[in-house]
């Protein structure tokens, strides 16, 4: 490799700068639907922002979207309407901005995948797990990446020992297992089904069994793999289940925006902030925590409409957290000191 290859601006651009990643199945689906390029720009902007936020939701003002996509505001509005009809985005209006009552808050946009595209997802090939092409990187980077990948490459080798069908997809594994169970006798099949139900690791084969030694080993290896899975999925004791259920819970930005909008329709505007704070605490840490988020919000809103809502029990009087992205940014910024001046 030439020494100046590391200074090639194309390599520096690929290695050091940010670039967008677009899933090929989704991109080709957009092409087949005939989505205009302007709508594609708007969709990929929210896709990138949602991926950065790790919740697939973004809160970008309309003018900022138009500026970053090099479009006018009316084109962005028409793009939102088209993307909503195609099932690619879902927008939620959170109502008025609490800090600025006379200004509408920024709508929250969530990117979605249409059902038609999901049905065709298995037709596309998967990416290779290990990256290829070490010649595209300098020697220092390739050595560091190889050292970082060394522990990860040992894990599949250990997992392959308990996998009776290594390298096959789930559908292919089920077909291979069905071919083995077709050779079993009725007694062996009953033992095999009972062993899978009870997570047992062995069964007794008959003397006239049609399964060969390798096939018997595969069946036992499958039972061993099935017996290992329940211990890593869910705890069995009630104490461990209670500890798992007591983990941290926090409503998403999209759920907060929906809850704020629903409250503005049934509660006096002066009480929206306080009721929102009470409901959020009850769902995250109070009595409504045992329900799913949407179910818990419906319960709270029904109690408010019926006049049965009261302040949650054991709620701290000064409990508060950032309920919007703007409040979160304000909490991260340090307070500025002011100098007392004479008039």
C-alpha positions as a Markdown table, in Angstrom:
| # | Residue | x | y | z |
|---|---|---|---|---|
| 1 | Unk | 0.0 | 0.0 | 0.0 |
| 2 | Unk | 1.5 | 3.4 | -0.9 |
| 3 | Unk | 2.3 | 5.6 | 2.0 |
| 4 | Unk | 0.3 | 8.5 | 0.7 |
| 5 | Unk | -2.8 | 6.3 | 0.5 |
| 6 | Unk | -3.8 | 7.3 | 4.1 |
| 7 | Unk | -3.8 | 11.0 | 3.0 |
| 8 | Unk | -6.3 | 10.4 | 0.1 |
| 9 | Unk | -9.1 | 12.9 | 0.7 |
| 10 | Unk | -11.7 | 10.2 | -0.3 |
| 11 | Unk | -10.4 | 7.9 | 2.4 |
| 12 | Unk | -10.2 | 10.7 | 5.0 |
| 13 | Unk | -13.8 | 11.6 | 4.1 |
| 14 | Unk | -15.0 | 8.0 | 4.5 |
| 15 | Unk | -13.0 | 7.3 | 7.7 |
| 16 | Unk | -13.3 | 10.6 | 9.7 |
| 17 | Unk | -16.5 | 12.4 | 8.6 |
| 18 | Unk | -20.1 | 11.6 | 9.2 |
| 19 | Unk | -22.2 | 10.1 | 6.4 |
| 20 | Unk | -25.7 | 8.9 | 6.1 |
| 21 | Unk | -26.7 | 5.2 | 6.1 |
| 22 | Unk | -29.9 | 4.3 | 4.3 |
| 23 | Unk | -31.3 | 0.7 | 4.6 |
| 24 | Unk | -31.4 | -0.7 | 1.1 |
| 25 | Unk | -34.8 | -2.4 | 1.4 |
| 26 | Unk | -36.5 | 0.8 | 2.6 |
| 27 | Unk | -34.8 | 2.9 | 0.0 |
| 28 | Unk | -35.9 | 0.6 | -2.8 |
| 29 | Unk | -39.4 | 0.5 | -1.4 |
| 30 | Unk | -39.5 | 4.3 | -1.6 |
| 31 | Unk | -38.3 | 4.2 | -5.2 |
| 32 | Unk | -41.0 | 1.7 | -6.2 |
| 33 | Unk | -43.7 | 3.9 | -4.6 |
| 34 | Unk | -42.6 | 6.8 | -6.7 |
| 35 | Unk | -42.0 | 9.1 | -3.7 |
| 36 | Unk | -40.8 | 12.5 | -4.9 |
| 37 | Unk | -37.2 | 13.5 | -4.1 |
| 38 | Unk | -38.3 | 16.3 | -1.9 |
| 39 | Unk | -40.4 | 13.9 | 0.3 |
| 40 | Unk | -37.4 | 11.5 | 0.4 |
| 41 | Unk | -35.2 | 14.3 | 1.8 |
| 42 | Unk | -37.7 | 15.1 | 4.6 |
| 43 | Unk | -38.1 | 11.4 | 5.5 |
| 44 | Unk | -34.4 | 10.6 | 5.6 |
| 45 | Unk | -33.8 | 13.8 | 7.8 |
| 46 | Unk | -36.3 | 12.5 | 10.4 |
| 47 | Unk | -34.9 | 9.0 | 10.0 |
| 48 | Unk | -31.4 | 10.2 | 10.9 |
| 49 | Unk | -32.6 | 12.4 | 13.8 |
| 50 | Unk | -34.7 | 9.5 | 15.2 |
| 51 | Unk | -31.8 | 7.1 | 14.9 |
| 52 | Unk | -29.6 | 9.5 | 16.9 |
| 53 | Unk | -32.2 | 9.9 | 19.6 |
| 54 | Unk | -32.5 | 6.1 | 19.8 |
| 55 | Unk | -36.3 | 6.3 | 20.0 |
| 56 | Unk | -37.1 | 7.0 | 16.3 |
| 57 | Unk | -38.7 | 10.3 | 17.3 |
| 58 | Unk | -37.6 | 13.7 | 16.4 |
| 59 | Unk | -38.7 | 17.2 | 17.2 |
| 60 | Unk | -37.5 | 19.5 | 14.4 |
| 61 | Unk | -39.2 | 22.8 | 13.6 |
| 62 | Unk | -40.8 | 23.1 | 10.1 |
| 63 | Unk | -38.5 | 26.0 | 9.0 |
| 64 | Unk | -35.4 | 24.1 | 10.1 |
| 65 | Unk | -36.5 | 21.0 | 8.1 |
| 66 | Unk | -37.0 | 23.3 | 5.0 |
| 67 | Unk | -33.6 | 24.9 | 5.6 |
| 68 | Unk | -31.7 | 21.6 | 5.9 |
| 69 | Unk | -33.5 | 19.9 | 3.0 |
| 70 | Unk | -33.1 | 23.1 | 0.8 |
| 71 | Unk | -36.9 | 23.2 | 0.3 |
| 72 | Unk | -39.6 | 25.7 | 0.9 |
| 73 | Unk | -42.1 | 25.4 | 3.8 |
| 74 | Unk | -45.1 | 24.5 | 1.6 |
| 75 | Unk | -43.1 | 21.7 | 0.0 |
| 76 | Unk | -42.2 | 20.3 | 3.4 |
| 77 | Unk | -45.9 | 20.4 | 4.4 |
| 78 | Unk | -47.0 | 18.5 | 1.3 |
| 79 | Unk | -44.2 | 16.0 | 2.0 |
| 80 | Unk | -45.5 | 15.4 | 5.5 |
| 81 | Unk | -49.0 | 14.7 | 4.1 |
| 82 | Unk | -47.7 | 12.3 | 1.5 |
| 83 | Unk | -45.5 | 10.4 | 4.0 |
| 84 | Unk | -48.3 | 10.1 | 6.5 |
| 85 | Unk | -50.6 | 8.6 | 3.8 |
| 86 | Unk | -47.9 | 6.0 | 3.0 |
| 87 | Unk | -47.5 | 5.1 | 6.6 |
| 88 | Unk | -43.9 | 6.2 | 6.8 |
| 89 | Unk | -44.2 | 8.8 | 9.6 |
| 90 | Unk | -46.6 | 9.7 | 12.4 |
| 91 | Unk | -46.8 | 13.2 | 13.7 |
| 92 | Unk | -48.2 | 14.3 | 17.1 |
| 93 | Unk | -49.1 | 17.9 | 17.9 |
| 94 | Unk | -48.2 | 18.4 | 21.6 |
| 95 | Unk | -50.3 | 21.6 | 21.8 |
| 96 | Unk | -49.1 | 24.9 | 23.1 |
| 97 | Unk | -45.6 | 25.4 | 24.3 |
| 98 | Unk | -45.6 | 25.6 | 28.1 |
| 99 | Unk | -42.8 | 28.2 | 28.2 |
| 100 | Unk | -44.5 | 30.3 | 25.4 |
| 101 | Unk | -48.3 | 30.0 | 25.8 |
| 102 | Unk | -49.0 | 32.0 | 22.6 |
| 103 | Unk | -46.9 | 29.9 | 20.4 |
| 104 | Unk | -47.5 | 26.4 | 19.1 |
| 105 | Unk | -45.1 | 23.7 | 20.2 |
| 106 | Unk | -43.0 | 21.8 | 17.7 |
| 107 | Unk | -44.7 | 18.6 | 16.5 |
| 108 | Unk | -43.0 | 15.3 | 17.2 |
| 109 | Unk | -42.4 | 13.1 | 14.2 |
| 110 | Unk | -41.9 | 9.3 | 14.5 |
| 111 | Unk | -40.7 | 7.3 | 11.5 |
| 112 | Unk | -42.5 | 4.1 | 10.8 |
| 113 | Unk | -42.1 | 1.1 | 8.5 |
| 114 | Unk | -45.1 | 0.2 | 6.3 |
| 115 | Unk | -46.6 | -3.3 | 6.5 |
| 116 | Unk | -46.1 | -3.9 | 2.8 |
| 117 | Unk | -42.4 | -3.3 | 3.2 |
| 118 | Unk | -42.1 | -5.6 | 6.3 |
| 119 | Unk | -43.7 | -8.5 | 4.4 |
| 120 | Unk | -40.9 | -8.3 | 1.8 |
| 121 | Unk | -38.1 | -7.8 | 4.3 |
| 122 | Unk | -37.0 | -11.5 | 4.3 |
| 123 | Unk | -36.4 | -11.4 | 0.5 |
| 124 | Unk | -33.3 | -9.1 | 1.0 |
| 125 | Unk | -29.9 | -10.6 | 1.9 |
| 126 | Unk | -28.3 | -9.9 | 5.3 |
| 127 | Unk | -25.0 | -8.1 | 5.7 |
| 128 | Unk | -21.9 | -10.0 | 6.7 |
| 129 | Unk | -21.2 | -9.7 | 10.4 |
| 130 | Unk | -17.4 | -9.3 | 10.1 |
| 131 | Unk | -16.3 | -6.2 | 8.1 |
| 132 | Unk | -14.2 | -6.9 | 5.0 |
| 133 | Unk | -11.7 | -4.9 | 3.0 |
| 134 | Unk | -8.9 | -4.1 | 5.5 |
| 135 | Unk | -6.9 | -2.5 | 2.6 |
| 136 | Unk | -9.3 | 0.5 | 2.8 |
| 137 | Unk | -7.8 | 1.4 | 6.2 |
| 138 | Unk | -4.3 | 2.3 | 7.3 |
| 139 | Unk | -2.3 | -0.4 | 9.0 |
| 140 | Unk | -2.8 | 1.2 | 12.5 |
| 141 | Unk | -6.6 | 1.1 | 12.1 |
| 142 | Unk | -6.7 | -2.4 | 10.8 |
| 143 | Unk | -4.6 | -3.7 | 13.7 |
| 144 | Unk | -6.8 | -1.9 | 16.2 |
| 145 | Unk | -10.0 | -3.2 | 14.7 |
| 146 | Unk | -8.6 | -6.7 | 14.5 |
| 147 | Unk | -7.7 | -6.6 | 18.2 |
| 148 | Unk | -11.1 | -5.2 | 19.0 |
| 149 | Unk | -12.9 | -8.0 | 17.1 |
| 150 | Unk | -10.8 | -10.8 | 18.5 |
| 151 | Unk | -13.0 | -11.4 | 21.7 |
| 152 | Unk | -16.2 | -11.0 | 19.7 |
| 153 | Unk | -15.2 | -13.7 | 17.2 |
| 154 | Unk | -14.8 | -16.3 | 20.0 |
| 155 | Unk | -18.4 | -16.0 | 21.1 |
| 156 | Unk | -20.0 | -17.6 | 18.0 |
| 157 | Unk | -17.6 | -20.5 | 18.2 |
| 158 | Unk | -18.8 | -21.2 | 21.8 |
| 159 | Unk | -22.5 | -20.8 | 20.8 |
| 160 | Unk | -22.0 | -23.1 | 17.8 |
| 161 | Unk | -21.2 | -26.0 | 20.2 |
| 162 | Unk | -24.8 | -26.0 | 21.4 |
| 163 | Unk | -26.4 | -25.1 | 18.1 |
| 164 | Unk | -27.4 | -28.3 | 16.3 |
| 165 | Unk | -27.9 | -26.5 | 13.0 |
| 166 | Unk | -25.1 | -23.9 | 12.7 |
| 167 | Unk | -25.3 | -21.5 | 9.8 |
| 168 | Unk | -29.0 | -22.1 | 9.1 |
| 169 | Unk | -31.9 | -19.7 | 9.4 |
| 170 | Unk | -34.8 | -20.2 | 11.7 |
| 171 | Unk | -37.0 | -21.5 | 9.0 |
| 172 | Unk | -34.3 | -23.9 | 7.8 |
| 173 | Unk | -33.7 | -25.2 | 11.3 |
| 174 | Unk | -37.5 | -25.9 | 11.7 |
| 175 | Unk | -37.5 | -27.8 | 8.5 |
| 176 | Unk | -34.5 | -29.9 | 9.5 |
| 177 | Unk | -36.1 | -30.6 | 12.9 |
| 178 | Unk | -39.3 | -31.6 | 11.2 |
| 179 | Unk | -37.4 | -34.1 | 9.1 |
| 180 | Unk | -35.9 | -35.7 | 12.2 |
| 181 | Unk | -39.2 | -35.9 | 14.1 |
| 182 | Unk | -40.8 | -37.6 | 11.0 |
| 183 | Unk | -38.4 | -40.5 | 11.5 |
| 184 | Unk | -39.3 | -40.9 | 15.2 |
| 185 | Unk | -41.6 | -43.6 | 16.5 |
| 186 | Unk | -44.9 | -42.5 | 18.3 |
| 187 | Unk | -43.3 | -43.2 | 21.6 |
| 188 | Unk | -40.1 | -41.2 | 20.8 |
| 189 | Unk | -42.2 | -38.3 | 19.5 |
| 190 | Unk | -44.2 | -38.2 | 22.8 |
| 191 | Unk | -41.0 | -38.2 | 24.8 |
| 192 | Unk | -39.5 | -35.5 | 22.5 |
| 193 | Unk | -42.6 | -33.2 | 22.9 |
| 194 | Unk | -42.6 | -33.7 | 26.7 |
| 195 | Unk | -38.9 | -33.0 | 26.9 |
| 196 | Unk | -39.4 | -29.7 | 25.0 |
| 197 | Unk | -42.2 | -28.8 | 27.3 |
| 198 | Unk | -40.3 | -29.6 | 30.5 |
| 199 | Unk | -36.9 | -28.4 | 29.2 |
| 200 | Unk | -35.4 | -31.8 | 29.6 |
| 201 | Unk | -32.1 | -32.6 | 28.0 |
| 202 | Unk | -32.4 | -36.3 | 27.1 |
| 203 | Unk | -34.9 | -38.9 | 25.9 |
| 204 | Unk | -34.8 | -42.7 | 25.5 |
| 205 | Unk | -34.5 | -44.0 | 22.0 |
| 206 | Unk | -36.0 | -47.4 | 21.1 |
| 207 | Unk | -33.9 | -50.4 | 19.8 |
| 208 | Unk | -35.7 | -50.3 | 16.5 |
| 209 | Unk | -35.4 | -46.5 | 16.1 |
| 210 | Unk | -34.9 | -45.2 | 12.5 |
| 211 | Unk | -32.7 | -42.4 | 13.7 |
| 212 | Unk | -28.9 | -42.9 | 13.2 |
| 213 | Unk | -26.2 | -42.0 | 15.7 |
| 214 | Unk | -25.6 | -38.6 | 14.2 |
| 215 | Unk | -29.3 | -37.8 | 14.1 |
| 216 | Unk | -29.8 | -38.9 | 17.7 |
| 217 | Unk | -26.9 | -36.6 | 18.7 |
| 218 | Unk | -28.6 | -33.7 | 16.8 |
| 219 | Unk | -31.9 | -34.4 | 18.7 |
| 220 | Unk | -30.1 | -34.4 | 22.1 |
| 221 | Unk | -28.2 | -31.3 | 21.1 |
| 222 | Unk | -31.5 | -29.5 | 20.2 |
| 223 | Unk | -33.0 | -30.5 | 23.6 |
| 224 | Unk | -29.9 | -29.2 | 25.3 |
| 225 | Unk | -30.2 | -25.8 | 23.5 |
| 226 | Unk | -33.9 | -25.6 | 24.4 |
| 227 | Unk | -33.2 | -26.3 | 28.0 |
| 228 | Unk | -30.6 | -23.5 | 28.3 |
| 229 | Unk | -32.9 | -20.8 | 26.9 |
| 230 | Unk | -35.5 | -20.4 | 29.7 |
| 231 | Unk | -32.9 | -19.7 | 32.3 |
| 232 | Unk | -31.6 | -16.6 | 30.4 |
| 233 | Unk | -35.1 | -15.3 | 29.4 |
| 234 | Unk | -37.1 | -14.8 | 32.5 |
| 235 | Unk | -36.5 | -15.4 | 36.3 |
| 236 | Unk | -38.5 | -18.1 | 37.9 |
| 237 | Unk | -38.7 | -17.0 | 41.5 |
| 238 | Unk | -41.2 | -14.3 | 42.5 |
| 239 | Unk | -38.5 | -12.2 | 44.1 |
| 240 | Unk | -36.5 | -12.1 | 40.8 |
| 241 | Unk | -39.6 | -11.2 | 38.9 |
| 242 | Unk | -40.4 | -8.4 | 41.3 |
| 243 | Unk | -36.8 | -7.1 | 40.9 |
| 244 | Unk | -37.1 | -7.2 | 37.1 |
| 245 | Unk | -40.4 | -5.4 | 37.2 |
| 246 | Unk | -38.9 | -2.7 | 39.5 |
| 247 | Unk | -36.5 | -1.5 | 36.8 |
| 248 | Unk | -36.5 | 2.1 | 35.6 |
| 249 | Unk | -39.4 | 3.2 | 33.4 |
| 250 | Unk | -39.7 | 6.5 | 31.5 |
| 251 | Unk | -42.3 | 7.7 | 29.0 |
| 252 | Unk | -41.1 | 8.5 | 25.5 |
| 253 | Unk | -41.3 | 12.0 | 24.0 |
| 254 | Unk | -44.1 | 10.9 | 21.7 |
| 255 | Unk | -46.1 | 9.6 | 24.6 |
| 256 | Unk | -45.6 | 12.8 | 26.6 |
| 257 | Unk | -46.7 | 14.9 | 23.6 |
| 258 | Unk | -49.9 | 12.8 | 23.2 |
| 259 | Unk | -50.6 | 13.0 | 27.0 |
| 260 | Unk | -50.2 | 16.8 | 27.0 |
| 261 | Unk | -52.5 | 17.2 | 24.0 |
| 262 | Unk | -55.2 | 15.0 | 25.6 |
| 263 | Unk | -55.0 | 16.9 | 28.8 |
| 264 | Unk | -55.4 | 20.3 | 27.1 |
| 265 | Unk | -58.7 | 19.1 | 25.8 |
| 266 | Unk | -60.2 | 18.1 | 29.2 |
| 267 | Unk | -58.4 | 20.2 | 31.8 |
| 268 | Unk | -58.2 | 23.9 | 32.5 |
| 269 | Unk | -55.0 | 25.4 | 30.9 |
| 270 | Unk | -53.7 | 26.5 | 34.2 |
| 271 | Unk | -53.8 | 23.0 | 35.6 |
| 272 | Unk | -52.3 | 21.1 | 32.6 |
| 273 | Unk | -48.7 | 21.3 | 33.8 |
| 274 | Unk | -49.6 | 20.0 | 37.3 |
| 275 | Unk | -51.9 | 17.2 | 36.1 |
| 276 | Unk | -49.2 | 16.2 | 33.6 |
| 277 | Unk | -46.6 | 16.0 | 36.3 |
| 278 | Unk | -48.9 | 13.8 | 38.5 |
| 279 | Unk | -49.8 | 11.4 | 35.7 |
| 280 | Unk | -46.2 | 11.0 | 34.6 |
| 281 | Unk | -45.1 | 10.2 | 38.2 |
| 282 | Unk | -48.0 | 7.7 | 38.6 |
| 283 | Unk | -47.1 | 5.9 | 35.4 |
| 284 | Unk | -43.4 | 5.9 | 35.9 |
| 285 | Unk | -43.2 | 5.3 | 39.7 |
| 286 | Unk | -46.7 | 5.1 | 41.1 |
| 287 | Unk | -49.8 | 2.9 | 41.0 |
| 288 | Unk | -50.2 | 3.0 | 37.2 |
| 289 | Unk | -46.8 | 1.5 | 36.7 |
| 290 | Unk | -48.0 | -2.1 | 36.5 |
| 291 | Unk | -50.0 | -1.2 | 33.3 |
| 292 | Unk | -48.6 | -0.5 | 29.8 |
| 293 | Unk | -48.0 | 3.1 | 29.0 |
| 294 | Unk | -51.0 | 3.6 | 26.6 |
| 295 | Unk | -53.3 | 1.7 | 29.0 |
| 296 | Unk | -52.1 | 3.7 | 32.0 |
| 297 | Unk | -52.7 | 7.0 | 30.1 |
| 298 | Unk | -56.2 | 6.0 | 29.2 |
| 299 | Unk | -57.0 | 5.1 | 32.8 |
| 300 | Unk | -55.7 | 8.5 | 34.1 |
| 301 | Unk | -57.6 | 10.5 | 31.4 |
| 302 | Unk | -60.8 | 8.6 | 32.2 |
| 303 | Unk | -60.5 | 9.4 | 35.9 |
| 304 | Unk | -59.9 | 13.1 | 35.1 |
| 305 | Unk | -62.9 | 13.3 | 32.8 |
| 306 | Unk | -65.1 | 11.6 | 35.5 |
| 307 | Unk | -63.8 | 13.9 | 38.2 |
| 308 | Unk | -62.2 | 11.0 | 40.2 |
| 309 | Unk | -58.5 | 11.9 | 39.8 |
| 310 | Unk | -56.6 | 12.9 | 42.9 |
| 311 | Unk | -53.0 | 13.5 | 43.7 |
| 312 | Unk | -51.1 | 10.2 | 43.7 |
| 313 | Unk | -50.3 | 8.8 | 47.1 |
| 314 | Unk | -46.6 | 9.1 | 48.2 |
| 315 | Unk | -45.8 | 11.5 | 45.4 |
| 316 | Unk | -43.0 | 13.8 | 46.4 |
| 317 | Unk | -44.1 | 17.4 | 46.6 |
| 318 | Unk | -41.1 | 18.7 | 44.6 |
| 319 | Unk | -40.9 | 15.8 | 42.1 |
| 320 | Unk | -40.1 | 17.0 | 38.5 |
| 321 | Unk | -38.2 | 16.0 | 35.5 |
| 322 | Unk | -37.7 | 17.3 | 32.0 |
| 323 | Unk | -41.0 | 16.6 | 30.1 |
| 324 | Unk | -39.8 | 18.1 | 26.7 |
| 325 | Unk | -36.6 | 18.2 | 24.8 |
| 326 | Unk | -36.4 | 22.0 | 25.3 |
| 327 | Unk | -36.7 | 21.5 | 29.1 |
| 328 | Unk | -34.0 | 18.8 | 29.0 |
| 329 | Unk | -31.6 | 21.1 | 27.1 |
| 330 | Unk | -32.3 | 23.9 | 29.7 |
| 331 | Unk | -31.6 | 21.5 | 32.6 |
| 332 | Unk | -28.2 | 20.5 | 31.0 |
| 333 | Unk | -27.2 | 24.2 | 30.7 |
| 334 | Unk | -25.6 | 25.6 | 33.9 |
| 335 | Unk | -27.4 | 28.6 | 35.5 |
| 336 | Unk | -25.9 | 32.0 | 34.7 |
| 337 | Unk | -25.1 | 34.3 | 37.5 |
| 338 | Unk | -26.4 | 37.9 | 37.3 |
| 339 | Unk | -24.7 | 40.9 | 38.7 |
| 340 | Unk | -26.7 | 43.2 | 40.9 |
| 341 | Unk | -26.6 | 46.7 | 39.6 |
| 342 | Unk | -27.9 | 50.0 | 40.9 |
| 343 | Unk | -30.6 | 51.8 | 39.0 |
